[in-house]
Amino acid sequence: MTWHRGATMTSLKEICRGLPLNPLPENRGRRKGIPHAPVRTPNLTAQEKKLALRNALRYFPPEIQKKLVLEFAEELRLYGHIYMYRFFPDIEMRAYPIKDYPCKTKSAAAIMLMIMNNLDPSVAQFPQELVTYGGNGQVFSNWAQFWLVMQYLSEMTEEQTLVMYSGHPLGLFPSHRYAPRLIITNGMVIPNYSTRDEYEKMFALGVTMYGQMTAGSYCYIGPQGIVHGTVLTVLNAGRRYLKAEDLSGKVFVTSGLGGMSGAQAKAAVIAGCVGIIAEVDEAALLKRYKQGWLMEISNNLDHCIARLRDARKNKIALSLGYHGNVVDLWERLVYELDTTGELLVDLGSDQTSCHNPFSGGYYPVQLGFEEAKQLLSTNPGKFRTMVQESLRRHVAAINRLADKGMFFWDYGNAFLLEAQRAGADVEKKGANKTEFRYPSYVQHIMGDIFSLGFGPFRWVCTSGDPQDLATTDSIAMSVLEDSIRQGVSTSVKQQYHDNIRWIREAGRHSLVVGSQARILYSDQRGRVSIAMAINRAISEGRIKAPVVLSRDHHDVSGTDSPYRETSNIYDGSAFCADMAVQNFVGDAFRGATWVALHNGGGVGWGEVINGGFGLVLDGSTEAEERAKMMLSWDVSNGVARRCWSGNDYAYETICQAMKENVTLKVTLPQKVVDEDILEQALQS
């Protein structure tokens, strides 16, 4: 598993030779000029520090361990984790055309492409720490793992499966051509030990990893994915809260311009409203501005309010990034309300990484960004106290504006959960423990969409050719338009129309960052039909190379998360994770090229179980059969679970699916018609 290194690495062939050990690459440490992950504070004992070093050295032969151990100890001391910066590869990290990867199988080459896309500096939030998004969404735990995985994939045949344990490649194991080529688990910790403090220790020891959702499953497609979800969320929020189809002149205030949250600016403009997005990290702000995702930036609240008023009055679609803390922005909007009587905001949310509030996911308003980062590394206890004080102020300002008519929702980032833990006023009297004063976007906006079977379906054109992506866009629109002509329900038709509009807008708004990818929300019928049509186009040569199908884990069946994806499950099973685990297993034996199952993602470690898949379409009949079988299960599983919990939309959707496929037979719930019998039974 080693190779002899001569000149500077530039080729994919060299990346696939294994760990570069003879000679060792130069240790350049943390590179300047790129964003870096916050310092972690695992609070290891002396014995645990030795264990972390011993674990890291397992990847290297004894003759070089003495040299490496000193720098690994330094990384652990300075950054709270051993990233192995010496082995950060000297190559342009991006999604290369699939034909460029030196592999024995197309499936392995596709996986390599997806991994390198997740680590592309234009895509990844902290590329040198292997973090794709969310502040701590790891692709791997260290760079040794990257080198080994690329070597294994280059050697893999159709009779082998690569097994990944929380970033660590356990090895290639014999299997068969119909099995997945890759099985990933991230963060599978015994439940009683799935706490934040235990996580920090286990991550520092190198034995577990937080893969977020599509970071650790190698299926991230840049912020386009969340742009689409945010567009649909804002459009449906306008329909529900404002009774408006046209959002011109409506103001949406939120925060975060990082890996996922960076999508909010573009989504606001596509939806036609005025978006004001706060971000404390200037590097993240400038990255989105240079990519064209933000129209304007300012660090002056007076200027922000003036631009907001002008765009609101003249009904101009605008995305304005405020370089500052969102609490200051919310409190300024309260000041404007108090002094002028004018409510300047219609819709509000938050996309700070509040699933990780005490390790750099949320910065307190009392301190500047750099000062806060310093405090985080020197006095994490005080940092935690200040974060919770900031959350209380944050919520107090939102409450004042909401009392006057603004509509606020939790974006599934654990904002309200952490605010509640901080003592903020978010209680909803008489509610169950998954409900707060403000709804989760799943409860009020996206939950019914999931129950209809709609969720974030996506694909990547592995040729790297934009023309292939344009061809798939045309195919997807044709499929949805044909489905509408054939007849669908009113609610399904609206979703199809929204997604046709999305595809048309996507081409105009330069949404591709990294791989040539597209996302849309579709139901089971749409996903299967689009997959089959794309596969035929590959077979006919209209698309030049295989296409990878995937989805966000945040989907109909992929995630059990009581404060987000399953927050509208009211039968008591919101805290159960059977659906996500069954989905992972079912996708694996129904044809997925790779599958992943994660602890954590979105709302945080220990709060969610989620999974995803990748499926390579290569134009073959076998690929079509795999897609039909796997995609049908991947949707029907979650719809059936939502039906059993009592959701009427899900009931109708799964009944329709059973009519279309006589081999599908789902247990349907019987309703309690007379609620009085429950009370009578308990009193007898």
N, C-alpha and C positions, 0 to 999 in steps of 0.2 A: 504493500500500500504506500510505497514511496517512489519518488523519481528524482533524477539528478538534474538540477536546474542550471541552465547556462545564462542566456540573455534574458532581458526583461520579458515577462510573460505578455503576450498579446493575443494568443489564439485560443480558440475553444478546445483544440486538441490538447494543449498543455494543461488547461483547466481539468481535463478528464484523466490525467495521469496519476492523480492521488496527491497526498500531502507533499509539498515541496520541502525536502529535508536536507538535501545534499547538493549545493550548499543551502543553508537556511536563508530565506529572504530577509532583507534588511528590516529591522523593527523601526517603523516610522511613527508608531504610537497613534494617537488621535490626530487626524488630519485637520488642518485649519480651513476655514471657509465653508464648512458644511455644518448643518445642525447636528447636535449630539443629544443623546438621551440624558435625562436628569440622573444625577448621582443616586444610586440606590443605597439604602441603609438597612442591611439585613441583620445587624447586631449579632454576628457570629461569635461564639466562644473561641478560645484559643484552639481547642480540639476540632471544632467545626471548620476553622480556617485551614487547619492542616488537611482535613478531609476534602475541602474544596480544591486545594492544590493537588492532592493525591488523585482526585477524580479527573482533574484537567490533564494531568500528566499521563493518564492511561492511553491517550492518543499517540504518545511519542515514545521512541525507543530509549533505553536507559542512557546511552552515550550523549544525548543532548538534553536530558532532563535537568541537569545542574544549571545549564545556561538558561533554560526557559523558566525554571521555577522562580527565579528572582523577578523577572518581569511580570509573571502571572501574579505573584504576591503583591507587586506594585499596583497592578490593575485592580485587584481585589480591594486593596487599601484605598485607592483613589476613587474608584467608580462603583464599588460594591458588587462587582461581577467580573468574571474572567471572560472577556470577549476574544482574546487572542489576536490583538491588533496586528501583530507581526505577519499574520497569514491573510490579512485583507488583500484580496487579489488585485494585481496590477493589470486590469483589463477594463475595457468600457463595458460596464454592467448594463445590459439591456436585453430585450427580447429579440434575438437574432432570428432570421428566417429558419424554419424547421430543417431545411435541407443542409444547413451549416453545422448541425450538431452531429458529432461522430458517434452515432449510436447504432445498435443492431436492430432496434425496433422503433417504429414511428411513435408508439406510445411513450417510450422513454424520452425521445427527443422532445415531444410535446410537454412532458413534465419539466424537463430542463428549461425550456423556453419560459414556462410559467414561473419557475423559481427565479430566474434571472430578471423577469419583469417585476416581481415583488421586491427585488433589491435594487432596481434601477433608481438612481438618485432623483430623477424627475418624478418618480412614483413614491418611493419610500420616504417616510418621515425622518428616520435616523438611520441612514444606510450603513454606516460603519458599525452600528450596534445591532444590525440585522432586524431593525424594527420597521415594519411596513406602515402601520397606522395605529392610532389610538393611544400613543404614548408608550405602550409596552407590548404591542402585537408583534411577536417574534416570528421570523421565518425559521431560524435556527437559534440555538443558545450561544454558539461560538463558531468561529470560522473553520476550525478543523472539521466540524460536521458538514459544512458546505462542500469542502474538497472531497470528503469521502462519499457524500451522496452523489456528486457529479461523476465520480469514478464508477460507483456501483451502477448508475443509470447507463453509463456508456457501455458497460459490460453486459447488462441485462438481456436475457432472451425472453421469448414468449412462454417459456416454461419456468419462469422465476417470478417471485414477488418480493419487493423491497419492503421491509418492516421498519417503521419509524416510531421510536419511543420518545415523545416530547423533545424533538429536535435531534435525538441521537439515532443514527442509522444502525439498527441491531444487526442487519445483514440481509443478503439475498437468500431467500429460502425456496426450495423446489415447490412448484405449484403446477398449474396447467394453463393453457392459452385462454380459457374462458374465465379464469380468476382475475381479480384486480391485479394490476402490475405494482400497485403501491397501496399500503395500508398505513394510515397515520393516526396516532392518538396523541393528544396534547393535554397535560394537566390532569390525567386520570388519578386523582388522589382519593384515598379512603375518606369518606364523607366527614367523619369527626375531625379530620386534620386539614380540611379544605378552608383554612382561614387565611386572611391577608398576611399575618405575621409568619405563619408557617410557610406560606408561599415564598415570601422574601428569602427565607432561609433556604428552602429547597431549590429556588432558582440560583441563588449564590453557590450552592453546592453542585449545580449543574445536573440535577436529577429530575427536574420538571421544567415546564415552560408554559408561558401564557401565549397561546397562538391567536388571541382575539378570535375572529371568525375566519376570514379568507386570507389572513397573513400566514398562519400555520398550515393552511390547506393548499397554499400556492395558487389561489384562485382570485386574487385581488386584481382589479382592472383599472386602478387609479380612481380618482374621485368621481368619474362618470357614473359609477354604480349608485352612489348615494345622491348624485344630482337627480337622477331619475326618480328615486324614491322620494326625495324632497319636493320635486315638482309635483308629484301626485299628492303628497301630503298637503302642500300649500293649496293646491287647487281644491282638494276635498275639504280642507279646513274652511276655505272661502265659501264653499257650498253649504257646509254644515253650520258654521258660526255666523257668517255674514250674509247668507242667502244670496250669494253673488257668484255668477259665472265669470264675470269680468272683474279682475283684480286691479285694474288701472287706478292709480291714486291711493291704493291701500298700502299701509306700511307694515312691514314685517321686521321685527327686531330680534336678534339672537346673538350668539357668540360662538367663536371657534372658526379658524381657517386652516386647520391642520390636515392630517391625512384623510379623514372622513368628512369633517366639518367644513373643509374647504369648498365643498360642493354647494353650500348654501347660497353663496353669492350668485353663481351661475343659475341656480334653480329659481331664485327670486326674479331674475330678468326674464327667463323663459316663461315663468308664470305670469309675468306682466306687472309685477308690483314693485314697490320701493323697498329694497332690502338694506338694512343697516346692520353690519356684522362687526362685533368687537373682537379684537385679538391682541393679547399681550406680547406675543413673540413677533418681533419685527421681521425676522427671517421668514416665518410662515406667511406673513402678510405680503411681503415683497415677492415671494415665490408665486402666490396666486395672482398678484398684479401683473407680473412679467409673463405669466402663462395666459393672460387675457381673461382670467376668471373674475377679476375685480375690475370695475370700470374706474373707480376713484379710490384714493386713500387719503386719510387725514388723521393727525393726532390732536386736532383742535375741536373740542365739543361745540363751541360756538359755530364753527364752520359746518359741522355735521348737522346741527339743528337747522341752520339756514338752508342747506342743500335738501334736507328732508322736507322742509316746508315748501320749497320751490317745486320739487319733483311731485309732491303730493298734490299741490294746487294745479299743476299743469299735466298731471297724469302721465309722467315720464317714467318708464321702467329704468330703475337705477340700482346698481350694487355699489355700496359705499363701505369701505373697510375702515373702521375706527381703530387706530393704534392706541389701545388703552384697555383698562379693565372694564368688563361689561357692567359691573356694579356701578361704576361712575356714570355709565351711559343710562342705565335704568334710573338712577337717582336724579340725573339731569332731566329726564322725561317727567319725573314726579314734580320737579321744580317748575317746569314749564306748565304743568297742569295747575299747580298751586298759584302761580303768578299770573297766568293768562286765562285759566279756566278751559284751556284747550287740550284735549286728549289727542296726542300726535301719533299714537300707535294703535293699530287694529289687531294685529296678530303677534304673538310672542312665543319664543321657545328658547332652548339652550342646547348647545352641543359641545360644551367643554367635556374633557375626558373625566367626568365625575365618577366613573367606575373605578378610578384610580386617584382619588382626590388628594391623598397625602404623599404621593410620590411624583408630583409634577403634572397631574391631570387637571388640577384646578389651582389657580394662583390667587392669593388673598389680595383684596383691594387696598389694604393698608400699606403694602409695599410695592416698589417697582419690580419689574421682572427680574433683573439681575440680582437685586437685593434679596428677593424671595428665593431664588435658586441657591444663593449662598446660605440663607437660613435653613433651607431644606437639608443641606449637607452637614451643617454644623450643629443644628438644634431641631431635629425633626419633631420633637414634642411640642415646642413652641410654634413651629410651622403648622402643625395639626390644629392647635388652639386657634390660630389666626384664620385658618381656612374655615373653621366652623363659625367663627364670628362673621366672616365675610359672607358665608352662606345665609346667615340670619338676616344680614342687611340686604342681600340679593333678593330674598323672598319678600321681605317687608316692602321693597319698592314695587315688586311685581304685584303684590296684593293691593296696593293703593291704586294702581292703574287698572287692575282687573275689576276692582269695585266700581270703576267708572265706565266699564264696558269693553276693555281689551280682553281678548280671548287668548289664553295661554295653555300650552300643552307640554308635557314631558316628552322629550324625544328619545326615550329609552336608554339614556346614558346614566341612569341612576341619580339624576339631579334631585328629584323629589325625595328619593330614599335617603340620600346623604343629607339633604336639608332637614328631613325629619330627625335623623340621628343627631344632627347638630342643634336641635331644639327650635327650629324655625316653625312658623305657623302654617303648616300645610295639612293639618288634620281635616278629614272629612267625617263629620259626626255620623255615627251609625253605620259606617262602611266596614267592609272586610279589610284585612291587612294589606291587600294589594292595591287598595284605592286611596287616593289622596284628594286634597281640595281641588286639584287640577287633574284632568285625565291624562293617561298615557296616550300617545298618538295611536297605539294599537286599539285601545278601548273605544275611542270615539271616531277614529279616522280610518285606520288601516285594518282593523279587525274584521270588518265585514268583507273587505277585499280578500283576506286570507280565507275566509269561510266560503267564498265563491271559488276558491282554488287558484286565485291570482297571486303571483309572487314574482320576485326578481330573477327571471331567467336570463342567461347571458351566454355569449359565445366569443371566441377569439379566433381570428383568421391567422393561421400559423405561417402563411406565406410572408406576412408582413406587408402585403400589398394593399394600399387603400382601396384599390378597385375591387378587390375581393370583398372588402367590408361593404362597399356600396352595393355590390351584387346581393349580399345577404340582407341588407336593409330592404332592397326592393322585393326580395323573396318574402320577408317577414310581413311587409305591408300587404302584399298580394294575398297571403294566407289569411290575415285578419279580415281583409275586405271580403274575401270569399266566404268566410265564416259568417259575417254579418248578413250577406246576401242569402245564405242558406237558412238563416233564422236562428236568433238567440234571444234570451230574455232581455228586458230593458236594462237591467243592472249590468249584465255582461256586455251588452252593446255599448254602454257608456264607457266601460273600461277599455274595450277594443278601440273606440274612437280616441280616447285619451292617449293610448299607446301609438296609434297611427300618427297622431299629432306630434308625439314625442320623437318618433323616428324622423319625421320631416324636419323638425326643429334641430335635431341632433347634428345633422350635416352642416347646418348654418352656423352652429355655435362652437365648432372646433373642440369637441368634447374628448377626443382621443388623447390620452396621456399615457405613453408607454405602448403596449401592444395594441394591435388593430382589433379593438373589441367593441361590442355593443351590448346593451342591456335593455330589456323591456319587461313589463309585467304581463304575464300571460297565465291562462288557466291550463288545465291538463290537455284539453283539445288543441289549444293553440301551440303549446310546447311540442307536442308529438308531431303535429302537422308541419311546424317550422323545421324541426329536426329532420324529418323525412325529406322535405323539399330541399334543404341544404345538402343533405347526403346525396340526393339525386344530382344536384348541380355539380358536386365534386366528381361524381361518376362520369358525368357528361363533359367534364373539363371546363365548365363555366367558372368554377372556383379552382384555383391552381394547386392548392395543398389542403391537407386535413384541417378540420375546424374542431376546436375544443368546446364542448358544451359544459356549462356549469351553472351555478346560481349562488346568490348570497346565502349564507346559512340562515339569515333572517328571512324566513320563508314559511310557507304553509305548514310544512312537516318537519323542517330542519332543526327547530329550536324549541326547547322547553325553558321558558324564562318568565316567572310569575309577575315580574314588573315590566315586561315588554311583550314579547311575542304571544305569550299565553295569558296575558293580564285580563283578557276578556273571557276566560274560562271560569265559570261560576259554580261548577259542581263539586268543588273541593280538591280537584286534581291539578290545580295550577302549579303546585310544587312537586309534581311527579314528572319523571323524565323518561317514561317508557317510550313516548313517541319519537324523540330524537335518537334514542339508542336503537329502536326497531328500524328507524329509517336508515341509519348507518349500515346495519346488517343487511337489510333488504336491498339496498342499492348495490351492495357488494356482490350478492349472488344473482342479481338480475342484469348485470352487464356493465357496471361502472368500470372505467379504466383505473380510477383511484378513488378512495373514500377516506374521510377524516372525521374524527369525533373529538370534541374539545370540552374541557371545563373552562368556563369563563368566556367572555365575549360580550361587548356592549355594556352590560350592567355590572360586570365585574366578576372576579374570582369567587367561586363558591355560590354564585347567584344564578347560574345558568349552565345547561348542557346543550351543546349544539353540534351539528355536523354538516358536511358538504360532500361534493363529489366532483370529479372531472370525467368526461366521457369523450373519447376521440372518435369523430366521424371521419372515415377515410374513403367513403363512396361505395363501400362493400355492402352486400346483402346482410352480412352478419352485423355490421354496424347499425343498419336500419332496425333489425330485430332487437338488438340490445337497447336502442333508444326507445322504441315503442314500449318494451316491457319495463325498463327502469324508470322512465319519465312518468309513466302511468302510476306506478307505485309511489313515486316520489311526491306526487300530489295527493293521490287518493288516501294515503295513510293519514295525513293531517286533517283532510276534510272529514274522514270517518271519525276521527277522535273529536273534532269540533262538533260534529253532528251528535255524537253520544253525550257530549256535555250540555246539549240543549239548544244549540244555535240553529235557528230556522233556515238561514241561508245555506248552511252546511248540509242540513237535511235535504233540501231541494237539490243541491249540487250532487250529493252522493247518490241520490235516487236516480237522477239523470244519468250518472256514470254507470249505474247498474243496468239501466235500460240499454245502454250502448254496448255493454260488455256482459254477456250472460254468465261468464265465469267469475265475475266479481259479485260477492255476496257479503253484505255488511250487516251487522247486528244494529237494528234501529231502535231508538229509545221510545218507550211509551210515556206519554205525558200523564201527570197526576191531574185529572180534570177537576176534582173537588179538593181544594187545598184544606178545607175544614177538617177532613178526616185525619190529617196529620196532627192538628191540635187536639182533636178528640182522643186520638190514640195515646198521646203523651199525658193526658189528664186522667185517663182511666186507670 
